[in-house]
Amino acid sequence: MAPRARPPDGGWGWMIVAGCFLVTICTRAVTRCISIFFVEFQAYFGQDYARTAWIHSIADCATMLCAPLGSLISNHVSCQVGIMLGGLLASTGLILSSFATSLEHLYLSLGVLTGLGFALCYSPAIAMVGKYFNKRKALAYGIAMSGSGIGTFILAPVVQLLIEQFSWRGALLILGGFVLNLCVCGALMRPIALEEDRKTAPGLLEQDYVPEAQKQDLKRMSLCSPLIKAWSHECLCYCSWKEYDFLLMPGFMVLAVSVLFMAYGCSPLFVYLVPYALSVGVSHQQAAFLMSILGVIDIIGNITFGWLTDRRCLKKYRYFCYLFAVGMDGLCCLFLPVLQNFPLLVPFSFTFGYFDGAYVTLIPVVTADVVGTSSLSSALGVVYFLHAIPYLLSPPVAGWLVDTTGSYTASFLLCGFSMIFSSTLLCFARLAKKIKRRRLKSLTGDTHSKQHVWTNGAIAYSVTGELDQKDAELLAVDSNSYSNR
């Protein structure tokens, strides 16, 4: 396969977007709809909020915890194989869940097995979109990830209807068959080779880009020479390290910490919105309709924010658009405890759904801006892995607070402050970076200190492993001007 100089920004890329769209329906939308089963599980097994909430927590946790495994299979085997295998595992988990006789059974089948299947599908599909798009990346991600909202909008009332008609067991069995569509999505994920991928691996690691005859020579050499075998092993270790060298970037470290707080704040709402609505006197159908509203507005947030942040006037402010969206979702959670009836909960679903779709769309974009496209698949695996612990702990903690206090107020306030802190942390980090850049510019303004700045900048790069693109350009231009003098 001949490497492309740049992503095609179209062509088969739109089929990749369609495949990722279906993946988000079958993974994230189905996970959200598990909350509709919450009351049914609680009534059937006679358990409290905290124990029942572990089902959704384990499913979300397994999806994010195993995201690096999905990236690993995608990078070293095939994105198509990984997604198809994930579809089979997720479908098996849902089907086995329909025969559950205890909550522990659901923890393993609906939580671990289904979550593992979703993990093998989710991050590789999202990373493929980043491989095919550059100029229209945010729009492509907006369309692809709107599947979560569309799926929630359609599946929430359908799942409620299935529960009423066939009980929760029949509904899970039907969902198991529906999730098999992930295998179809995997078949659409045609791999693509970009020239920038060659920079991530030296020597033998570029064999995908050499003629077939040379590949055979390399294979014979590796069979005959222990020295070349050892060298190949060193190259493979170097490649594995290069895939994850972004972990030492200060920008990625700050992003990782903020993701932990953001994930803690967003997860409980999808578990407890329906139970909270029922507790304030909303009917079952209206409570399911709130999830549908949240889902359809999520779509609008995905697409409109993706389109807007691709515009020239906003493209360089995508980072701050992400911060704004996360902060607004946090404010929505703070106001939720005072919304005590259906007419007031409807505007909440509109607002929270819109900004949830907005920041979810920008997570891959912001990650790509921090680590680059060549490391995007591995970085997304780590980012979604970081969702795992908050997703595992936050719903049970929120349930424990409900059981202890007798209300949802403490749970929703904790979620709101967690998301606002996530946004504030990234905001301060970006301000600190701007101050650093201004100091760098002031230093380079002194013609007598140009070589000193260039040398220190190079040393800083070698120590931290990260040099901001604008800083690098500034130092490069400055070095050239110094040499000309």
C-alpha positions in Angstrom: 0.0 0.0 0.0 1.6 3.3 -1.1 1.6 5.9 1.6 -0.3 9.1 1.2 1.3 12.5 1.8 -1.8 13.7 3.7 -5.3 12.4 4.7 -7.8 12.3 1.7 -10.4 14.4 3.5 -13.2 12.6 1.7 -13.7 9.6 -0.6 -13.8 6.4 1.4 -13.3 8.5 4.5 -17.1 9.2 4.5 -17.6 5.4 4.7 -15.3 5.4 7.7 -17.4 8.2 9.2 -20.5 6.1 8.6 -18.9 3.0 10.2 -17.8 5.0 13.2 -21.3 6.5 13.4 -22.8 2.9 13.7 -20.1 2.0 16.2 -21.1 4.8 18.5 -24.7 3.8 18.3 -24.0 0.2 19.2 -21.6 1.1 22.0 -22.2 4.4 23.7 -26.0 4.6 23.0 -26.5 1.0 24.2 -24.5 1.7 27.3 -26.6 4.8 28.1 -29.8 2.8 27.7 -28.6 0.4 30.4 -29.9 3.1 32.8 -33.5 2.3 31.6 -33.0 -1.2 33.0 -31.9 0.3 36.4 -35.4 0.3 38.0 -36.2 -3.2 36.5 -33.0 -4.7 37.9 -33.5 -3.0 41.3 -37.1 -4.3 41.6 -36.4 -7.9 40.3 -33.3 -8.5 42.4 -34.4 -6.4 45.4 -31.1 -4.5 45.8 -30.3 -0.9 46.8 -29.1 1.9 44.5 -25.4 1.4 45.1 -25.3 -2.3 44.3 -27.5 -2.0 41.2 -25.4 1.0 39.9 -22.3 -1.3 39.7 -23.7 -2.9 36.5 -23.5 0.4 34.5 -20.2 1.3 36.2 -18.5 -2.0 35.3 -19.7 -1.8 31.7 -18.4 1.8 31.3 -15.2 1.0 33.2 -14.5 -2.1 31.1 -15.1 -0.1 27.9 -12.6 2.5 28.9 -10.1 0.4 30.8 -9.6 -1.9 27.8 -9.4 0.9 25.3 -5.6 0.6 25.0 -6.2 -3.1 24.2 -8.4 -2.0 21.3 -5.7 0.4 20.1 -3.0 -2.3 20.4 -5.0 -4.8 18.3 -5.8 -2.0 15.8 -2.1 -1.0 15.5 -0.5 -4.5 15.3 -3.2 -6.7 13.8 -6.0 -4.9 12.1 -8.7 -2.4 12.9 -11.2 -4.6 11.1 -10.3 -7.7 13.1 -10.5 -5.8 16.4 -14.0 -4.3 15.7 -15.4 -7.6 14.5 -14.1 -9.4 17.5 -15.5 -6.7 19.8 -18.9 -7.0 18.2 -19.0 -10.8 18.8 -17.9 -10.3 22.5 -20.4 -7.5 23.2 -23.3 -9.5 21.6 -22.4 -12.6 23.6 -22.4 -10.5 26.8 -25.9 -9.1 26.2 -27.3 -12.5 25.3 -25.9 -14.1 28.4 -27.3 -11.2 30.5 -30.8 -12.1 29.4 -30.4 -15.4 31.4 -29.1 -13.7 34.6 -30.2 -15.0 37.9 -28.2 -12.5 40.1 -26.6 -9.1 40.1 -23.2 -10.9 40.1 -24.1 -12.6 36.9 -24.9 -9.2 35.3 -21.6 -7.8 36.6 -19.7 -10.4 34.6 -21.9 -10.6 31.5 -23.4 -7.1 31.0 -20.5 -5.4 32.7 -17.2 -7.1 31.9 -17.9 -9.1 28.8 -20.0 -6.5 27.0 -17.7 -3.7 28.1 -14.7 -5.5 26.8 -16.4 -6.0 23.4 -17.2 -2.3 23.2 -13.6 -1.4 24.1 -12.3 -3.3 21.1 -14.6 -1.3 18.8 -14.7 2.2 20.2 -11.2 3.8 20.2 -10.0 2.1 16.9 -13.1 3.4 15.0 -12.6 6.9 16.3 -8.9 6.9 15.5 -9.7 5.8 11.9 -11.7 9.0 11.3 -8.6 11.0 12.4 -6.5 9.1 9.8 -8.8 10.0 6.9 -9.5 13.6 7.8 -7.5 16.7 8.5 -9.1 20.0 7.2 -12.6 18.8 8.0 -11.7 16.7 11.1 -14.0 18.3 13.6 -17.0 18.0 11.2 -16.2 14.4 10.5 -15.9 13.6 14.2 -19.2 15.5 14.8 -21.0 13.4 12.4 -19.4 10.1 13.5 -20.0 10.7 17.2 -23.5 12.0 16.8 -24.4 8.3 16.6 -24.3 8.3 20.4 -27.1 10.9 20.5 -29.2 9.5 17.6 -28.9 6.0 19.1 -30.0 7.3 22.5 -32.9 9.2 21.0 -34.1 6.1 19.1 -33.2 3.3 21.5 -34.4 4.9 24.8 -38.2 4.7 23.9 -37.7 1.5 22.0 -35.9 -0.2 24.9 -38.7 1.0 27.3 -41.3 -0.5 24.8 -39.3 -3.8 24.6 -39.2 -4.1 28.4 -43.0 -3.6 28.6 -43.6 -6.1 25.8 -41.0 -8.8 26.4 -39.6 -8.0 30.0 -36.0 -7.0 30.6 -34.8 -10.4 29.6 -36.3 -10.2 26.1 -35.1 -6.6 25.7 -31.5 -7.6 26.4 -31.7 -10.6 24.0 -32.9 -8.3 21.2 -30.1 -5.8 22.0 -27.6 -8.6 21.8 -28.7 -9.3 18.2 -28.7 -5.6 17.4 -25.1 -5.2 18.6 -23.9 -7.8 16.0 -24.0 -4.9 13.5 -20.6 -4.0 14.9 -19.2 -6.8 12.7 -20.6 -4.9 9.7 -19.0 -1.7 10.9 -15.6 -3.5 11.2 -15.8 -4.6 7.6 -15.9 -0.9 6.5 -12.7 0.1 8.2 -10.3 0.0 5.3 -6.7 0.8 6.5 -4.8 3.7 5.2 -1.0 4.5 5.2 0.2 8.0 5.7 3.8 9.2 5.2 3.9 10.6 8.7 3.5 7.1 10.1 6.9 6.2 8.7 8.5 8.7 11.1 7.3 6.7 14.1 9.5 3.7 13.2 13.1 3.4 11.9 14.8 0.7 9.8 13.0 -2.6 9.7 9.8 -0.9 11.0 9.3 0.7 7.6 8.9 -2.6 5.8 5.3 -1.8 4.9 6.7 0.8 2.5 9.4 -1.2 0.7 8.9 -3.5 -2.3 7.8 -7.1 -1.7 11.1 -8.5 -2.9 13.0 -6.5 -0.2 10.5 -7.7 2.4 11.4 -11.3 1.5 15.2 -10.5 1.8 14.6 -9.0 5.2 12.7 -12.0 6.3 15.5 -14.4 5.2 18.1 -12.2 6.9 16.1 -12.2 10.1 15.9 -16.0 10.0 19.6 -16.5 9.3 21.2 -13.9 11.5 20.7 -13.8 15.3 22.3 -10.3 15.2 19.6 -9.0 13.0 17.0 -10.7 15.1 18.3 -8.8 18.1 18.3 -5.6 16.1 14.8 -6.2 15.0 13.8 -6.8 18.7 15.4 -3.4 19.6 13.5 -1.7 16.8 10.3 -3.2 17.9 10.9 -2.0 21.5 11.7 1.4 20.1 8.5 1.4 18.1 6.5 0.4 21.2 8.1 3.2 23.1 7.5 5.8 20.3 3.8 4.9 20.3 3.5 6.1 23.9 6.2 8.7 24.2 3.5 11.3 24.3 2.8 10.2 27.9 5.8 12.5 29.0 4.4 15.6 27.4 3.3 18.1 30.0 0.3 19.1 27.9 -0.9 15.5 27.7 -0.4 15.1 31.5 -2.7 18.0 32.2 -5.2 16.8 29.8 -5.2 13.4 31.4 -5.8 14.8 34.9 -8.7 16.9 33.6 -10.2 13.9 31.9 -10.4 12.1 35.2 -12.5 14.8 36.8 -14.6 15.3 33.6 -15.4 11.5 33.4 -16.3 11.5 37.1 -18.8 14.3 36.6 -20.6 13.1 33.5 -21.2 9.4 34.2 -23.7 9.4 37.1 -26.2 11.6 35.3 -26.8 9.0 32.6 -27.4 6.4 35.3 -29.7 8.5 37.6 -31.6 10.9 35.3 -34.4 8.4 34.8 -34.6 7.3 38.5 -34.5 10.9 39.6 -37.3 11.9 37.2 -39.4 9.0 38.5 -38.7 10.1 42.1 -40.1 13.6 41.5 -43.4 12.2 40.0 -42.5 11.9 36.3 -44.1 8.9 34.5 -42.0 6.1 33.0 -42.7 7.2 29.4 -41.8 10.8 30.2 -38.6 9.7 32.0 -37.6 7.7 28.9 -38.5 10.7 26.7 -36.1 12.8 28.7 -33.3 10.5 27.7 -34.5 10.7 24.1 -34.4 14.5 24.2 -30.9 14.4 25.7 -29.9 12.0 22.8 -31.3 14.1 19.9 -29.9 17.3 21.2 -26.6 15.5 21.7 -26.7 15.0 17.9 -27.1 18.7 17.3 -24.2 19.4 19.7 -22.0 16.9 17.9 -22.6 18.3 14.4 -23.0 22.0 15.0 -20.0 22.2 17.3 -17.9 20.1 14.9 -18.9 22.4 12.0 -18.4 25.6 13.9 -15.0 24.7 15.2 -13.9 23.8 11.7 -14.5 27.4 10.6 -11.4 29.6 10.2 -12.5 32.1 12.9 -12.9 29.4 15.6 -10.4 26.7 14.5 -7.6 28.0 16.6 -10.0 28.3 19.6 -11.2 24.7 19.6 -9.4 24.1 22.9 -11.4 26.9 24.6 -14.6 25.7 23.0 -14.0 22.3 24.7 -13.4 24.0 28.0 -16.6 26.0 27.7 -18.7 22.9 26.8 -17.4 21.0 29.8 -18.0 23.9 32.2 -21.6 24.4 30.9 -22.4 20.7 31.6 -21.0 21.2 35.1 -23.3 24.2 35.7 -26.3 22.1 34.4 -25.6 19.5 37.0 -25.5 22.1 39.8 -29.0 23.3 38.9 -30.5 19.9 38.4 -31.6 19.3 42.1 -34.0 22.3 41.9 -35.8 21.0 38.8 -38.7 19.0 40.3 -41.1 18.4 37.4 -41.2 17.4 33.8 -41.5 20.9 32.2 -38.4 22.0 34.1 -36.4 18.8 33.3 -37.0 19.2 29.5 -34.8 22.4 29.3 -32.2 20.6 31.3 -32.1 17.7 28.9 -31.8 20.2 26.0 -28.9 22.1 27.6 -26.9 19.2 29.0 -27.4 17.1 25.9 -26.1 19.9 23.6 -22.9 20.6 25.5 -22.3 16.9 26.2 -22.4 16.3 22.4 -20.1 19.4 21.9 -17.3 18.3 24.2 -17.5 14.6 23.2 -16.9 15.7 19.6 -13.8 17.7 20.6 -12.1 15.1 22.8 -10.4 13.5 19.8 -9.7 16.9 18.2 -8.1 18.3 21.3 -6.1 15.1 21.8 -4.8 15.2 18.2 -3.8 18.8 18.7 -1.7 17.8 21.8 0.0 14.6 20.5 -0.3 14.7 16.7 -2.1 12.4 14.2 0.5 9.7 14.1 0.0 9.0 17.9 -3.7 9.6 17.9 -4.8 5.9 18.1 -2.6 5.2 21.1 -3.4 8.5 22.8 -7.1 8.0 22.4 -6.7 4.5 23.9 -5.0 6.2 27.0 -7.6 9.0 27.2 -10.5 6.5 27.2 -8.6 4.3 29.6 -8.5 7.2 32.0 -12.3 7.3 31.9 -12.3 3.8 33.4 -11.8 4.5 37.1 -14.2 7.5 37.3 -16.8 5.5 35.4 -16.3 2.6 37.8 -16.6 4.6 41.0 -18.8 7.6 40.3 -22.2 5.8 39.9 -21.8 3.7 43.0 -20.5 6.7 45.0 -23.5 8.7 43.8 -25.8 5.8 44.7 -24.3 5.6 48.2 -24.9 9.3 48.6 -28.5 8.8 47.6 -28.9 5.9 50.0 -27.3 7.9 52.8 -28.9 11.3 52.4 -32.2 10.2 50.9 -31.9 12.7 48.0 -30.0 13.2 44.8 -28.7 16.7 45.7 -25.3 15.8 47.0 -24.7 13.4 44.0 -25.5 16.0 41.4 -23.6 18.8 43.1 -20.4 16.6 43.3 -20.8 15.9 39.6 -21.2 19.6 38.7 -18.1 20.7 40.7 -16.0 17.9 39.3 -16.7 19.0 35.7 -16.2 22.7 36.5 -12.8 21.8 38.1 -11.8 19.9 35.0 -12.5 22.9 32.8 -10.8 25.3 35.1 -7.7 23.1 35.3 -7.2 23.1 31.5 -7.9 26.8 31.4 -5.1 27.6 33.9 -2.8 25.3 32.1 -3.3 27.1 28.8 -2.9 30.5 30.4 0.4 29.3 31.9 1.5 28.1 28.5 0.7 31.5 26.9 2.7 33.3 29.6 5.7 30.9 28.9 5.4 31.7 25.2 5.4 35.4 25.8 8.6 35.1 27.9 10.1 33.1 25.1 9.3 35.8 22.6 10.7 38.5 24.8 14.0 36.5 25.1 14.2 36.0 21.3 13.7 39.7 20.8 17.1 40.3 22.3 19.6 39.8 19.3 22.5 39.1 21.7 20.7 36.2 23.3 19.4 34.4 20.3 21.9 31.5 20.2 21.4 31.1 24.0 17.6 30.8 23.6 17.9 28.4 20.7 20.3 26.1 22.7 18.1 26.2 25.8 15.0 25.5 23.8 16.7 22.4 22.2 17.7 21.2 25.7 14.2 21.8 27.0 12.8 19.8 24.2 15.2 16.9 24.8 14.3 16.8 28.5 10.5 17.2 28.4 9.9 15.5 25.1 7.5 18.3 24.1 8.0 21.5 22.3 4.9 23.5 21.3 4.7 23.9 17.5 4.6 27.7 17.6 7.5 27.7 20.0 9.5 25.4 17.7 8.7 27.6 14.7 9.8 30.7 16.6 13.1 29.1 17.6 13.7 27.7 14.1 13.2 31.1 12.5 15.3 32.8 15.1 18.1 30.3 14.7 18.1 30.8 10.9 18.3 34.6 11.3 21.2 34.2 13.7 23.1 32.0 11.3 22.5 34.5 8.5 24.1 37.2 10.6 
